Amino acid sequence: MKVLPIIASISAFHFVLSFGCFWHSLGSGLGRFESGAVPSLFDRTCDLAVDVLWFPFLPVAHVLGVEGPGLAEWLLMVANSVLWGAVLCVLLTVFARLLRRSRTEWG
């Protein structure tokens, strides 16, 4: 099984999901600001997802002084998604090996 296509797929999914949650949070947040409405469960979930999915992008961007749209911000966001893809791929591989090992010990 090739690792790079798996990492690329997970990274692309992470990138799309994080941006989708961000745009929803931004739009609903602006709408609530104007109306004074309380955020829904979905709004709060998207806000939390952005906080989680954009880690460690936001702290790194802050330390490096990257603010506002630009090439550096986009590169950091892509690197963040690739990092998530690589870490999740490693975790999935480790869990799959542990599962295979436990099956052979019990079977």
ZADO-1210 file (C-alpha; in nm, 4 decimals, padded with zeros to 6 digits):
<atoms>
<atom x="00.0000" y="00.0000" z="00.0000" code="MET" pos="1"/>
<atom x="00.1382" y="00.3376" z="-00.1012" code="LYS" pos="2"/>
<atom x="00.1627" y="00.5936" z="00.1773" code="VAL" pos="3"/>
<atom x="00.1792" y="00.9196" z="-00.0209" code="LEU" pos="4"/>
<atom x="-00.1670" y="00.8879" z="-00.1813" code="PRO" pos="5"/>
<atom x="-00.3153" y="00.8154" z="00.1611" code="ILE" pos="6"/>
<atom x="-00.1437" y="01.1191" z="00.3146" code="ILE" pos="7"/>
<atom x="-00.2520" y="01.3339" z="00.0185" code="ALA" pos="8"/>
<atom x="-00.6135" y="01.2166" z="00.0514" code="SER" pos="9"/>
<atom x="-00.6291" y="01.2781" z="00.4248" code="ILE" pos="10"/>
<atom x="-00.4592" y="01.6159" z="00.3805" code="SER" pos="11"/>
<atom x="-00.7044" y="01.7239" z="00.1106" code="ALA" pos="12"/>
<atom x="-00.9997" y="01.6140" z="00.3240" code="PHE" pos="13"/>
<atom x="-00.8567" y="01.8040" z="00.6224" code="HIS" pos="14"/>
<atom x="-00.8035" y="02.1183" z="00.4132" code="PHE" pos="15"/>
<atom x="-01.1579" y="02.1143" z="00.2715" code="VAL" pos="16"/>
<atom x="-01.3175" y="02.0330" z="00.6086" code="LEU" pos="17"/>
<atom x="-01.1241" y="02.3014" z="00.7947" code="SER" pos="18"/>
<atom x="-01.2096" y="02.5661" z="00.5361" code="PHE" pos="19"/>
<atom x="-01.5736" y="02.4603" z="00.5232" code="GLY" pos="20"/>
<atom x="-01.6013" y="02.4915" z="00.9002" code="CYS" pos="21"/>
<atom x="-01.4192" y="02.8248" z="00.8920" code="PHE" pos="22"/>
<atom x="-01.6468" y="02.9759" z="00.6262" code="TRP" pos="23"/>
<atom x="-01.9575" y="02.8534" z="00.8048" code="HIS" pos="24"/>
<atom x="-01.8322" y="02.9939" z="01.1360" code="SER" pos="25"/>
<atom x="-01.7454" y="03.3245" z="00.9767" code="LEU" pos="26"/>
<atom x="-02.0810" y="03.3603" z="00.8016" code="GLY" pos="27"/>
<atom x="-02.2945" y="03.2491" z="01.0921" code="SER" pos="28"/>
<atom x="-02.0895" y="03.4582" z="01.3346" code="GLY" pos="29"/>
<atom x="-02.1470" y="03.7703" z="01.1287" code="LEU" pos="30"/>
<atom x="-02.5180" y="03.6877" z="01.1029" code="GLY" pos="31"/>
<atom x="-02.5456" y="03.6384" z="01.4790" code="ARG" pos="32"/>
<atom x="-02.3602" y="03.9641" z="01.5369" code="PHE" pos="33"/>
<atom x="-02.6246" y="04.1517" z="01.3428" code="GLU" pos="34"/>
<atom x="-02.9254" y="03.9663" z="01.4863" code="SER" pos="35"/>
<atom x="-02.8006" y="03.8911" z="01.8369" code="GLY" pos="36"/>
<atom x="-02.9077" y="03.5273" z="01.8022" code="ALA" pos="37"/>
<atom x="-02.7570" y="03.2503" z="02.0129" code="VAL" pos="38"/>
<atom x="-02.5235" y="03.0129" z="01.8230" code="PRO" pos="39"/>
<atom x="-02.6736" y="02.6772" z="01.7336" code="SER" pos="40"/>
<atom x="-02.5151" y="02.3443" z="01.8214" code="LEU" pos="41"/>
<atom x="-02.3866" y="02.3174" z="01.4641" code="PHE" pos="42"/>
<atom x="-02.2351" y="02.6672" z="01.4879" code="ASP" pos="43"/>
<atom x="-02.0567" y="02.5785" z="01.8120" code="ARG" pos="44"/>
<atom x="-01.9394" y="02.2490" z="01.6622" code="THR" pos="45"/>
<atom x="-01.7931" y="02.4279" z="01.3589" code="CYS" pos="46"/>
<atom x="-01.6221" y="02.6826" z="01.5852" code="ASP" pos="47"/>
<atom x="-01.4654" y="02.3998" z="01.7860" code="LEU" pos="48"/>
<atom x="-01.3673" y="02.2141" z="01.4679" code="ALA" pos="49"/>
<atom x="-01.1830" y="02.5225" z="01.3410" code="VAL" pos="50"/>
<atom x="-00.9949" y="02.5511" z="01.6696" code="ASP" pos="51"/>
<atom x="-00.8907" y="02.1857" z="01.6518" code="VAL" pos="52"/>
<atom x="-00.8236" y="02.1569" z="01.2777" code="LEU" pos="53"/>
<atom x="-00.6236" y="02.4776" z="01.2568" code="TRP" pos="54"/>
<atom x="-00.3862" y="02.3611" z="01.5292" code="PHE" pos="55"/>
<atom x="-00.0838" y="02.4035" z="01.5086" code="PRO" pos="56"/>
<atom x="-00.1318" y="02.6481" z="01.2196" code="PHE" pos="57"/>
<atom x="-00.2592" y="02.9394" z="01.4290" code="LEU" pos="58"/>
<atom x="00.0117" y="02.9308" z="01.7004" code="PRO" pos="59"/>
<atom x="00.2871" y="02.8912" z="01.4403" code="VAL" pos="60"/>
<atom x="00.1480" y="03.1747" z="01.2283" code="ALA" pos="61"/>
<atom x="00.1339" y="03.3957" z="01.5370" code="HIS" pos="62"/>
<atom x="00.4938" y="03.3177" z="01.6355" code="VAL" pos="63"/>
<atom x="00.6160" y="03.3800" z="01.2790" code="LEU" pos="64"/>
<atom x="00.4142" y="03.7015" z="01.2512" code="GLY" pos="65"/>
<atom x="00.2111" y="03.5762" z="00.9541" code="VAL" pos="66"/>
<atom x="-00.1116" y="03.7739" z="00.9406" code="GLU" pos="67"/>
<atom x="-00.3681" y="03.8276" z="00.6702" code="GLY" pos="68"/>
<atom x="-00.4028" y="03.6561" z="00.3374" code="PRO" pos="69"/>
<atom x="-00.0814" y="03.5959" z="00.1520" code="GLY" pos="70"/>
<atom x="00.1505" y="03.3291" z="00.0214" code="LEU" pos="71"/>
<atom x="00.3043" y="03.2575" z="00.3619" code="ALA" pos="72"/>
<atom x="-00.0375" y="03.1999" z="00.5179" code="GLU" pos="73"/>
<atom x="-00.1453" y="02.9640" z="00.2383" code="TRP" pos="74"/>
<atom x="00.1807" y="02.7693" z="00.2618" code="LEU" pos="75"/>
<atom x="00.1372" y="02.7319" z="00.6373" code="LEU" pos="76"/>
<atom x="-00.2204" y="02.6143" z="00.5932" code="MET" pos="77"/>
<atom x="-00.1179" y="02.3540" z="00.3351" code="VAL" pos="78"/>
<atom x="00.1689" y="02.2427" z="00.5602" code="ALA" pos="79"/>
<atom x="-00.0786" y="02.2142" z="00.8488" code="ASN" pos="80"/>
<atom x="-00.3051" y="01.9860" z="00.6436" code="SER" pos="81"/>
<atom x="-00.0092" y="01.7754" z="00.5288" code="VAL" pos="82"/>
<atom x="00.1042" y="01.7438" z="00.8906" code="LEU" pos="83"/>
<atom x="-00.2431" y="01.6258" z="00.9912" code="TRP" pos="84"/>
<atom x="-00.2459" y="01.3824" z="00.6989" code="GLY" pos="85"/>
<atom x="00.0938" y="01.2375" z="00.7904" code="ALA" pos="86"/>
<atom x="00.0124" y="01.2013" z="01.1602" code="VAL" pos="87"/>
<atom x="-00.3244" y="01.0386" z="01.0925" code="LEU" pos="88"/>
<atom x="-00.1648" y="00.8029" z="00.8389" code="CYS" pos="89"/>
<atom x="00.0976" y="00.6965" z="01.0942" code="VAL" pos="90"/>
<atom x="-00.1704" y="00.6448" z="01.3609" code="LEU" pos="91"/>
<atom x="-00.3839" y="00.4380" z="01.1242" code="LEU" pos="92"/>
<atom x="-00.0810" y="00.2261" z="01.0304" code="THR" pos="93"/>
<atom x="00.0113" y="00.1664" z="01.3953" code="VAL" pos="94"/>
<atom x="-00.3458" y="00.0725" z="01.4871" code="PHE" pos="95"/>
<atom x="-00.3737" y="-00.1609" z="01.1870" code="ALA" pos="96"/>
<atom x="-00.0503" y="-00.3372" z="01.2866" code="ARG" pos="97"/>
<atom x="-00.1648" y="-00.3689" z="01.6469" code="LEU" pos="98"/>
<atom x="-00.4970" y="-00.5087" z="01.5318" code="LEU" pos="99"/>
<atom x="-00.3252" y="-00.7622" z="01.3035" code="ARG" pos="100"/>
<atom x="-00.0909" y="-00.8645" z="01.5841" code="ARG" pos="101"/>
<atom x="-00.3752" y="-00.9110" z="01.8304" code="SER" pos="102"/>
<atom x="-00.5692" y="-01.1203" z="01.5766" code="ARG" pos="103"/>
<atom x="-00.2736" y="-01.3551" z="01.5249" code="THR" pos="104"/>
<atom x="-00.2205" y="-01.3937" z="01.9000" code="GLU" pos="105"/>
<atom x="-00.5878" y="-01.4768" z="01.9610" code="TRP" pos="106"/>
<atom x="-00.6512" y="-01.6709" z="01.6417" code="GLY" pos="107"/>
</atoms>
